[in-house]
Amino acid sequence: MDEKLLEFINECIRKDDMHAFYIRSIWKNKRKHIIERDHCECQECKRNGKVTIVKPKAKEKSQRAYVHHIKHLRDYPELALEDSNLETLCFSCHELEHTDERHKFAECALCDGAQSLKPEKYA
């Protein structure tokens, strides 16, 4: 990853605005690649002997594919685009990975996926 992108990600973290990263084409392309690599299957379900097929652009969040940072983006920004740090998850498994408030998800028309919302945006 180049220094300019890493600086941008760190700035997004400081501003608590990860949405700015997730709407960039570099992330959208990586997301597509990871979902294709994982054959649209939730990797956590697969580890537990279950097959859950997810859809990259599903309107319903319960069917949508989520690309998860195994080592969390806020803690390891340098791994933001590393294939080995990314996996496809279903909604349920992704929610279990992110139980804290900062990872509540809502629809985001701009990024064809989920948008992490700050708690004050719920009001």
Disulfide bonds with the S-S distance in Angstrom:
none
